[in-house]
Amino acid sequence: MEDLFSSKSRIEYLLKQEKEFGKDTLALKNYLKPIITFAKVYNDASLLIAYDNMLANGMAEAYDAINDRSTGLYLSAIEKAKRNRDKELEFWTKANYGFYLYNFRVLTEAFQVFLEIRNILPVVSLNKLPNPDISLRNMGYFFGTLGDNSASLEYLNLARQYANPKSEVMGSILDALGVTYLNMADTTTAFRFFKETEALSKLNGDNIRLGKALGNQALIYRGRGDLEMAAALLLEDIVYSEQHGSEQNTMYAYTLLAHVYLDQGKLTEAENAINRAAIYASSKVYLKKSEKEITEIRLELAVRRHDEKNELLARRRLIQLNDSLQLWNSDEKLQKLKWLAEQESYIHKIELGNERLDKELFKKRAYSIVVVLLLALSISLFVLFKRKLKVRTVLYERRVLSLQMEKYLSDQKLMEANNNLSSFTIYLKEKNEYIANLKAEIVKVEQTSFSSIENERGQLQALLESHLMTEDKWILFKEAFLKEYPLFYNDLLRKFPELTESNLRFIFLGKLGLKNTEISNILGITEDAVKKAKQRLRKKIGEERYLVLSSDIRPNF
């Protein structure tokens, strides 16, 4: 039976909660901080590895470049996975690190990382890997960039087996398969994949991927000589890409459109298109190769117009870019990396062959002890019992996680909202619902086979206590209350100077209209205790003054 509460499922759940914060790295850190608490609650070191990866991803997005913070976090996560001897997490983290390097065109370093994960792939259980479709797809991307089309197809088709058929990830895989077949000059198969990508992207509302699929189809139409259709598709691609802020794809589309206009002899349109592409290319350090292609188009424009001045400028710029690309991301470097990859692959195949031979020898020796191993069948009943216990534990922990996530999301909403009484009122109402549901859940658990697990772990009871109003929450609530009711508070202190902080809690919550049951839930006491506290207050200030206080708060306080 599948483990519904594995490290894999926890990490995948957290990854679904990822949000974009742009350049606000402080908001990113605060949003991810609860993961550290979850790691302690579940004693699960894999969540700390996930935290490092998610923070590294967010930092890379904020800086939009290779940066020491992201690099350090990725390397830290890799080391943690190695210390835990977790091959699946080591593979996953290295795949993330490799794609980060590849995304910012640091290909030589990315090459080493992707070679490592390719070599450990045979010993990794993909079913235990968080989001294997994404890691395998990124491997396909990288080896496709090297021009290793067979490796690209291998990893993309493997990714396809693990991807949800209707997901946006599947759309990216289909698109990449189309690009690979296009690189292999199989335009018929490539076009089929691009059309599948187009249909799935429309279904998902994934307009960025839709734009890319249309732009890729334009490549095929251009190759067939249908320049009008190619231009129309690229203009549509540009609309989608610009609307949804896909700067890199917008640049590629404008560059290809300039090529099409040159093919048509539309020099003014080609110049306008390439000028738009240049705006995007100049904004990113890692797009130098794109700037080279843009400059080549400008050179061709100048030659066709017999514009000697701009021709000279373009040629000078190309010399500068070629020198720069020798250290950056030249075609020659890609070719060398491809040769190295082929050599490494050959060596790896020999090593795998030797490993298989060793395994065969081991099997022959192992047959001699098979009879002894058959005795292990006597423990089958015990294993069955343990499995049932594990299933109960998994179901129990899954329910606890669901309730903890509800609490986290509720607390997160309060953190993200302004510190006002309206936010706190909604928060307290939600808390009462959660607490009531949780108490009912505890009662239900006590009457089932899960009771022994709860008695041992006490996670539901601990979660119930975590919902109570802490001293920190009370201070925040009090500040929000005083902002809303400053006159009420000053009048209260003037009329009843003997009121304690404990008295104020009952009075403030009562002022919001909370009933005794709700107050008892929030403060973690019984309803009788709330009633007795009010009786003591009545006795403390006297019946007449208590009636005045009640009328100031609300009837029937």
C-alpha positions, -999 to +999 in steps of 0.1 A: +000+000+000+013+035-009+025+055+021+002+084+022+023+103+047+058+099+033+085+126+031+077+127-006+040+136+000+049+162+026+074+179+002+050+178-027+024+194-005+047+222+005+058+227-031+021+232-041+020+261-016+049+280-033+041+316-040+059+343-059+072+373-039+092+390-066+121+408-050+107+408-015+130+383+000+119+391+036+083+382+028+096+350+012+116+340+043+086+347+066+063+327+044+086+296+044+095+299+081+068+275+093+084+247+074+112+246+100+086+241+127+070+213+107+103+196+104+107+196+142+071+185+148+075+155+125+111+149+132+116+149+094+149+162+081+137+161+046+115+191+052+146+212+060+161+201+027+128+212+010+131+245+029+166+251+015+154+243-020+123+265-019+142+294-004+170+290-030+143+290-058+128+322-044+161+339-040+170+331-076+137+346-088+143+377-067+178+383-080+171+370-115+207+358-117+232+334-102+237+345-066+257+333-036+226+329-014+208+305-038+240+286-046+248+282-009+213+270-001+213+244-029+248+231-018+236+229+018+205+209+008+227+185-012+250+179+018+220+173+041+207+147+017+240+130+016+243+129+054+209+114+056+219+088+029+188+097+010+195+090-027+161+103-038+165+136-021+201+139-033+189+134-068+160+158-065+181+185-049+209+182-075+183+183-103+171+216-089+206+230-086+215+218-121+184+235-135+192+267-116+227+268-132+213+258-166+185+285-164+211+312-160+234+297-187+262+285-164+265+254-186+299+240-176+289+238-139+254+226-148+270+199-170+288+183-140+256+183-119+235+167-146+261+141-153+261+131-116+223+127-115+223+108-148+247+083-132+227+078-100+194+077-118+195+038-121+197+034-083+170+060-075+133+050-069+114+075-090+082+066-070+099+081-039+111+112-057+092+145-052+077+155-085+098+132-107+082+145-138+098+180-133+133+167-125+132+143-155+118+171-178+147+194-167+172+167-176+156+165-210+159+202-214+196+202-205+207+173-227+185+187-255+205+220-253+237+200-256+223+185-288+220+150-273+186+144-288+185+107-279+191+114-242+166+143-243+139+120-257+147+093-231+143+116-201+113+135-216+094+103-223+102+090-188+089+123-174+058+119-194+051+086-176+050+104-142+032+136-152-005+142-147-019+140-183-039+172-179-013+193-160+008+223-171+039+202-165+026+178-191+022+207-215+059+217-210+070+181-216+050+178-248+064+211-260+100+200-253+094+167-271+083+187-301+114+209-300+136+177-298+119+161-328+123+195-346+160+194-339+161+159-354+143+173-386+112+152-379+088+181-385+057+159-388+061+144-353+073+178-339+042+195-353+019+169-337+035+175-303+032+213-307-006+209-316-010+187-285+007+214-264-015+240-279-047+221-270-036+212-235-025+248-228-059+262-239-076+236-216-054+247-186-055+284-194-017+283-196-012+312-220+025+314-217+029+278-228+003+284-255+024+313-269+055+291-270+036+263-288+024+288-314+059+302-318+073+267-323+047+259-349+059+291-367+094+276-370+079+247-390+058+270-412+088+291-419+108+260-429+079+251-453+080+285-468+046+296-455+059+330-442+025+346-438+013+318-414+047+319-395+044+357-390+007+354-378+016+327-353+045+347-339+024+378-335-001+357-315+028+343-295+040+378-287+006+389-275+004+360-250+040+364-239+038+401-233+004+399-215+018+374-191+053+389-186+073+361-202+102+384-212+125+357-225+099+341-247+089+375-260+125+382-270+127+349-288+094+355-307+105+390-318+138+376-330+122+349-350+097+374-364+126+396-375+140+366-394+106+360-411+103+396-421+138+395-436+127+364-456+097+385-468+119+415-476+101+436-451+131+455-438+113+482-417+091+455-400+123+434-394+141+464-378+111+472-355+109+436-344+146+432-337+147+465-318+120+451-295+139+419-290+171+439-282+153+457-253+147+423-236+182+408-244+201+438-230+183+435-197+197+400-189+234+391-185+227+355-193+212+364-227+245+374-244+240+347-271+206+361-280+222+395-283+247+380-308+218+367-330+201+401-327+233+418-339+236+394-368+201+404-379+211+441-376+242+434-397+220+417-424+197+447-424+226+471-428+240+451-457+207+449-475+203+487-471+239+494-481+242+512-447+280+512-443+279+530-409+255+506-392+272+477-409+305+487-394+289+491-359+273+457-361+305+440-372+324+456-343+297+446-318+298+410-331+336+409-325+330+420-289+302+395-284+323+366-299+351+374-275+327+376-246+310+344-255+343+325-256+341+328-218+303+325-216+283+301-237+297+296-272+286+269-296+321+255-294+317+251-256+283+233-261+299+210-286+328+201-262+302+195-234+283+172-258+315+152-266+322+150-229+287+138-222+290+110-248+324+100-234+310+099-198+280+079-211+302+053-227+323+049-196+292+047-174+278+019-197+310-001-192+307+004-154+271-007-154+281-038-174+307-047-148+281-041-120+256-064-138+283-091-140+290-088-103+253-090-096+250-122-116+278-138-096+262-127-064+228-143-075+245-176-081+259-176-047+227-165-032+208-195-045+225-217-019+209-199+010+174-196-005+162-225+017+172-206+048+154-175+036+122-194+031+120-198+069+113-161+070+077-169+059+070-178+095+069-141+104+043-133+077+015-129+103+036-105+123+044-085+092+007-083+084-001-070+118+027-044+115+013-033+081-022-028+096-007-008+124+013+013+098-019+019+078-037+032+109-007+054+117-006+068+082-043+076+083-040+092+117-009+113+107-026+123+074-056+137+094-032+155+118-014+171+089-047+182+073-057+199+106-022+214+110-023+229+075-057+244+083-042+261+113-011+272+094-032+288+066-054+305+092-024+319+110-008+329+077-039+349+067-037+368+100+001+374+094-006+387+059-035+409+069-031+443+086-032+443+124-069+454+127-097+442+148-118+431+118-090+406+108-088+394+144-126+390+147-127+368+116-096+349+128-112+342+162-145+330+146-125+306+125-105+295+155-137+286+173-148+264+143-114+247+142-114+241+180-149+227+179-141+204+150-108+193+167-126+185+200-151+164+181-122+147+163-105+138+196-137+124+209-141+103+178-105+091+179-109+080+215-137+056+204-117+040+176-085+019+171-066+052+167-069+059+204-037+041+213-018+062+187-032+095+201-024+084+237+012+077+226+018+107+205-008+132+217-005+152+184-042+161+183-042+173+219-010+193+212-026+208+181-057+217+202-035+236+227-017+254+199-050+270+188-053+287+222-046+325+225-009+328+235+005+358+252+019+371+219-014+367+202-031+385+231-007+414+228-014+417+191-052+414+197-051+440+225-033+465+202-059+460+175-087+463+200-074+496+214-071+510+179-107+503+173-121+512+207-098+538+223-126+557+240-142+525+254-109+514+268-101+548+285-136+550+299-133+514+312-101+522+331-116+554+345-147+537+358-131+504+368-094+510+377-093+477+396-096+456+365-068+431+359-053+419+326-073+387+331-105+406+335-098+426+303-095+394+283-131+384+292-143+420+286-127+425+252-138+391+239-173+398+252-173+432+235-167+414+202-199+393+208-183+360+216-204+337+237-192+319+268-185+287+248-165+306+223-145+324+250-137+291+267-124+277+234-102+306+227-087+307+263-085+270+267-108+268+298-142+252+305-174+271+300-180+269+337-147+285+344-158+315+322-190+318+341-172+317+375-147+343+363-177+366+355-192+359+389-160+368+406-158+400+386-194+408+396-186+403+433-154+423+429-169+454+415-204+451+429-238+443+414-246+479+404-213+486+388-214+452+371-247+461+354-231+494+342-201+474+328-225+449+311-244+476+294-212+492+282-201+458+267-234+443+254-266+429+270-264+397+290-226+399+294 
